[in-house]
């Protein structure tokens, strides 16, 4: 039967893995910090634009569906 690990040991292993991962990320980063922030800012802006457009398309589709439903209810009455 498997022994359960103490919570503190598990937390220490996860934290240690995060530190090692962050260190490797900094070591192998393709750009400087300022350039990375600029690139990430541009990507975030593009994602924001796409999300806004997607939300508008969904809203327009819902509005059209509601209008069709209202027209059906009105014509049936």
Secondary structure, DSSP 8 states (H G I E B T S, - for coil): ------HHHHHHHHHHHHHHHHHHHHHT-SS-HHHHHHHHHHHHHHHHHHHHHHHHHHHHHHHHHHHHHHHHHHHH-
